Amino acid sequence: MELMVLLNALVTRLLFVLHSLIGVWRVTAVKKEPKYWLLALLNLLLCLETGLTLKFKQGRGYKRFSPAIFLYLICIVPSLWLLEIHHGTQYCGNEPGAVQVNVSNQDFNQSRDSSHGSEGTDHHIIQTAKVFVNQLSTICETVWTLALHQTFLLLLVVGRWLLPIGVEITRDQLSQLLLMFVGTAADILEFASETLDIEDVRKNYALINAILAVWTWSMLQFPLDLAVQHIGCKSSAPARRIPSLLLCRYSAELWNIGVSLFIQDGPFFIVRSILMGHFRIFNQMLVFFTAKNILVVTLQLYRLAVIMLDFRATVLQKSRKGEVCCCPCEPYEAHATGHQENEMKEFVALPPKEESQAPSEDH
């Protein structure tokens, strides 16, 4: 079992490095400057993290955070930025592309025929590799950029699945997290491809940078596992206050709401609203996704209100019984300090007459 853990840890990080190197290669090919190969040095951080994880964690994951995913973002995001800024400089036509592919196939047949000579199999493999690289080089630049975006998001989900989990997260929680990541990745890809493909956006360098900045900000949710994990309750008295109890009981739900409002749907809605309101850019998909962001933000605020009302009702019920409302993972305590009782009464804010008299009638 430990061998499989080490194998999964190494294979996943190797996939991250290979994909990052492909992105650096595309930047170097597009920019036609060898200095961009220096971006490959960022992978040294991932190699260092791999060594430390294997030494101190035996390949297993960390608590609530994945350094491998975070460092993979650091390695690949700069290449995608450069490709998006350089986007559209290569002509994409059907007929020229078809001609290039036919020529490549002809070269492939020639290399295959020449391999039957004295040079043998090694020459055939080298020639086949050269032809394959030439075929890849003829693919349109915009197609390459979109393919890197798609494989990047898919590799984030698959990589998180393959990475060994730590003791703090269960397989059931991991499956929930992966399903969330699939939906999140689809929304992020729609945001990047739909907004950056608008012709008026491509003419505005500041807009491109702003959209890429929001896109990068939305990627920061992937290294974190807080969407399915509850924060552990502390048994000390100072930690058992109303905010701590609320965070203890609804930490995963509050994190999901916060991600939607401040990392994903909220920023996406702001960007799309600016495009339509200030720059007067309108199309059917932009209007649809803006309406979708409004709906999601509204539902998240409604969910937050439901959580607060449910928590308030729980505190009210426990305060009437003279109990301390605590986290579900801890047993109830029948006695509370005076400071805790006063804090709960302030949070509940009971009406002055009817409800405040109800406990006295019971006595």
Secondary structure, 3 states (H helix, E strand, C coil): CHHHHHHHHHHHHHHHHHHHHHHHHHHHHHHCCHHHHHHHHHHHHHHHHHHHHHHHCCCCCCCCECHHHHHHHHHHHHHHHHHHHCCCCCCCCHHHHHHHHHHHHHHHHHHHHHCCCCCHHHHHHHHHHHHHHHHHHCCCHHHHHHHHHHHHHHHHHHHHHHCCCCCCCCHHHHHHHHHHHHHHHHHHHHHHHHHHCCHHHHCCHHHHHHHHHHHHHHHCCCCECCCCCCCCCCCCHHHCCHHHHHHHHHHHHHHHHHHHHHCCHHHHHHHHHHHHHCCCCCCHHHHHHHHHHHHHHHHHHHHHHHHHHHHHHHHHHHHHCCCECCCCCCCCECCCCHHHHHHHHHHHCCCCCHHHHHHHHHC
